[in-house]
Amino acid sequence: LSILFAFGWPYPASMDADDCANTTVRVAVRMRPLSEKEIRESGETCVEVLSKEGKVTLNREGHAAQTYAFDHTFGHDSTQPQVFRALGIPLLDKAFEGYNATIFAYGQTGSGKTHTMMSDRRSDDRGLIPRIAESLFDRISELTSETRKFLVCCSFLEIYNEIVYDLLVPRGRNMQLTGLEIREGKGIGVYVKDLQEIVVDSAEKLQKLIDQGFEHRATAATQMNATSSRSHCIFTIKMHQKDDKISSNN
């Protein structure tokens, strides 16, 4: 199972007004199919996903079934467009309203985090980030006018062995062994000093940055995954908006 945490989330229309202000985090869980290794070893599925009810039941022989509730649950037969519609589109809606919005995936090696977030970035099976990027620039194209402009910047960092690296800068002999520094500034909050931000004006250019960053990630084989990333990475998209007619949009 891989778990997806979404921040800056819109609340369901059915919720009471008093509960709306507190609903800023949504949690989704996605179950992957059995791997070839698990099938060869006669592994059996012990997880039952009830997508409509938002529940997951763990079944273990000799033990009582345990049921857990989430905001969204996706079974092994779920598709990338399904995940995007449930998580990506509402997140974009909040971003265009001016909220910081985040999705991050959590789970053990081989649980399907990279598949859900990225997957084959050039195919119909692409994950959340490529789909969000496409939809982002589609919306910008529709909203841009002579008085309303947008600027999009991206950064891509990796945390490996507790050291922060810039994935958009090739690693070489001149790279600091200590990596980049994490700092906090007034009016800025927490930031990474000297992390490169690159302006992009299309989903294709954003995709090239993702590909470039993945080439620089640290990988190694594990028992669960032949090319495990062995690290955490954060891909950040900053969208700036300037509206000469409606200042509240700025």
C-alpha positions in Angstrom: 0.0 0.0 0.0 1.1 3.5 -0.7 -0.4 6.5 1.1 -1.0 9.9 -0.4 -1.3 13.0 1.8 -3.0 16.0 0.2 -2.8 19.5 1.7 -4.7 22.7 0.9 -7.8 20.5 0.2 -11.3 21.6 -0.6 -14.0 20.3 1.7 -17.0 18.2 0.6 -20.2 20.2 -0.1 -22.0 17.9 2.4 -19.9 19.1 5.4 -21.1 21.5 8.0 -19.7 25.0 7.9 -18.1 24.5 11.3 -16.1 21.6 10.0 -14.9 23.2 6.8 -12.2 25.4 8.2 -10.5 22.3 9.8 -10.5 20.2 6.7 -7.2 21.0 5.1 -5.7 17.5 4.8 -7.0 14.6 2.9 -5.5 11.1 3.1 -5.8 8.5 0.3 -4.5 4.9 0.1 -3.7 2.9 -3.0 -3.1 -0.8 -3.3 -0.8 -2.1 -6.0 -1.2 -5.5 -7.7 0.9 -8.5 -6.6 4.4 -8.3 -8.1 5.9 -11.0 -10.3 8.1 -12.1 -7.3 5.1 -12.3 -5.0 3.1 -14.4 -7.6 6.1 -16.8 -8.0 6.2 -17.3 -4.3 2.4 -18.0 -4.2 1.7 -14.8 -2.4 -2.0 -14.0 -1.6 -3.8 -10.7 -1.4 -4.7 -9.9 2.2 -6.1 -6.4 1.6 -9.7 -5.7 0.6 -10.4 -2.2 -0.8 -13.9 -0.8 -0.6 -13.5 2.2 -2.8 -17.1 3.5 -2.6 -17.0 3.4 1.2 -13.4 4.7 1.5 -12.3 1.8 3.6 -9.6 -0.8 3.6 -9.9 -4.2 5.4 -6.8 -6.3 6.3 -7.6 -10.0 6.5 -5.1 -12.4 8.2 -5.8 -16.0 8.9 -6.4 -16.7 12.6 -7.0 -13.0 13.4 -9.9 -10.7 13.4 -10.3 -8.5 10.3 -9.1 -4.9 10.8 -10.9 -2.1 8.9 -9.5 1.4 8.4 -11.2 4.5 6.9 -9.6 7.0 4.5 -10.8 10.0 2.4 -10.1 8.0 -0.7 -9.2 4.4 -1.4 -7.9 3.0 -4.7 -7.8 -0.7 -5.4 -5.2 -2.7 -7.4 -7.2 -2.1 -10.6 -7.4 1.7 -10.2 -6.2 3.9 -13.0 -4.0 6.9 -13.2 -6.8 9.1 -14.5 -9.0 8.0 -11.5 -6.3 9.1 -9.0 -5.8 12.4 -10.9 -9.5 13.2 -10.9 -9.8 12.5 -7.2 -6.6 14.2 -6.0 -5.0 16.3 -8.8 -7.9 18.4 -10.1 -9.1 19.6 -6.6 -5.5 20.5 -5.7 -5.2 22.6 -8.8 -8.5 24.3 -8.0 -7.1 25.4 -4.6 -3.8 26.5 -6.1 -5.5 28.9 -8.5 -7.4 30.3 -5.5 -4.1 31.2 -4.0 -3.5 28.4 -1.5 -0.3 26.4 -1.1 -1.1 22.9 -2.2 0.9 19.7 -1.7 0.6 16.0 -2.4 3.2 13.6 -1.0 3.4 9.8 -1.2 4.5 7.6 1.7 5.2 3.9 1.7 7.8 1.2 1.8 10.1 0.4 -1.2 8.1 -1.1 -4.0 4.7 0.0 -2.8 4.0 2.1 -5.9 4.9 5.7 -4.9 6.9 6.6 -8.0 4.3 4.9 -10.2 1.5 7.0 -8.8 3.4 10.2 -8.8 5.4 9.9 -12.0 5.2 6.5 -13.8 6.0 6.5 -17.5 6.0 10.2 -18.0 5.5 10.0 -21.8 2.6 7.6 -21.9 -1.1 7.4 -21.1 -0.1 5.7 -17.8 1.7 8.9 -16.6 1.3 9.8 -12.9 0.0 12.7 -10.9 2.8 15.3 -11.5 2.9 15.1 -15.3 -0.9 15.3 -15.4 -1.0 18.2 -13.0 1.6 20.0 -15.1 -0.5 19.6 -18.3 -3.6 20.8 -16.6 -1.8 23.7 -15.0 -0.6 25.1 -18.4 -4.0 24.4 -20.0 -5.6 26.6 -17.3 -3.0 29.3 -17.7 -3.6 29.4 -21.4 -7.3 29.9 -20.9 -6.9 32.6 -18.2 -4.0 34.6 -19.7 -5.0 38.0 -21.2 -3.5 41.4 -21.9 -4.1 42.3 -18.2 -3.6 38.9 -16.6 -0.2 37.2 -16.7 1.3 34.1 -15.1 4.9 33.0 -14.4 5.8 29.4 -13.5 9.1 28.4 -11.8 10.2 24.9 -10.8 12.8 23.4 -8.4 13.7 19.7 -7.8 15.6 18.5 -4.7 16.6 15.2 -3.3 17.3 14.3 0.3 19.7 11.4 0.4 21.5 10.2 3.6 20.2 13.4 5.3 21.9 15.6 2.7 20.0 17.9 0.4 21.0 18.0 -3.3 19.7 20.0 -6.2 18.6 17.5 -8.9 18.7 20.2 -11.6 22.4 20.6 -11.1 24.7 17.8 -12.3 26.7 16.3 -9.5 30.4 16.8 -10.0 33.7 17.4 -8.2 32.7 21.0 -7.4 29.6 20.0 -5.5 29.7 20.6 -1.7 30.0 17.3 0.2 27.6 18.8 2.8 24.9 19.5 0.2 22.6 22.6 0.4 21.5 24.3 3.6 18.0 24.5 4.9 17.2 27.9 6.4 14.3 29.9 7.7 13.7 33.6 6.9 11.2 36.2 8.0 8.3 36.5 5.5 9.7 33.5 3.6 9.5 30.6 5.9 11.6 27.5 5.5 13.7 27.4 2.3 16.8 25.8 0.8 19.6 28.2 0.2 21.0 28.2 -3.4 18.4 25.8 -4.7 18.0 26.6 -8.4 14.6 27.7 -9.7 14.0 27.5 -13.4 11.2 29.4 -15.3 9.1 27.2 -17.6 6.4 28.2 -20.0 5.0 24.8 -21.1 4.3 21.4 -19.8 6.9 20.0 -22.2 9.7 22.1 -20.7 8.5 21.2 -17.2 8.7 17.5 -18.2 12.2 17.9 -19.4 13.2 19.2 -15.9 11.6 16.2 -14.3 13.5 13.9 -16.7 16.7 15.7 -16.0 16.2 15.4 -12.3 15.5 11.7 -12.4 18.7 11.1 -14.2 20.6 12.5 -11.2 18.7 10.7 -8.4 20.6 8.1 -6.3 19.4 4.6 -7.1 20.3 1.1 -5.8 18.8 -2.4 -5.9 16.7 -3.8 -3.1 14.9 -7.0 -2.6 11.7 -5.3 -3.5 12.9 -3.0 -6.4 15.8 -3.4 -8.7 16.1 0.4 -9.2 14.9 1.8 -5.9 15.4 5.6 -5.6 17.0 5.3 -2.1 16.0 8.9 -1.4 13.2 11.4 -0.9 12.6 14.0 -3.6 10.5 17.2 -3.7 9.4 18.7 -7.0 8.0 22.3 -6.4 6.0 24.4 -8.9 5.6 28.1 -8.0 2.9 29.9 -9.9 2.9 33.7 -9.8 -0.1 35.7 -11.1 -0.4 39.4 -11.9 -3.8 40.8 -12.7 -4.0 44.5 -13.5 -7.8 44.6 -13.2 -8.3 42.5 -10.1 -5.6 43.1 -7.5 -6.9 40.3 -5.2 -5.7 37.8 -7.9 -2.1 38.9 -7.5 
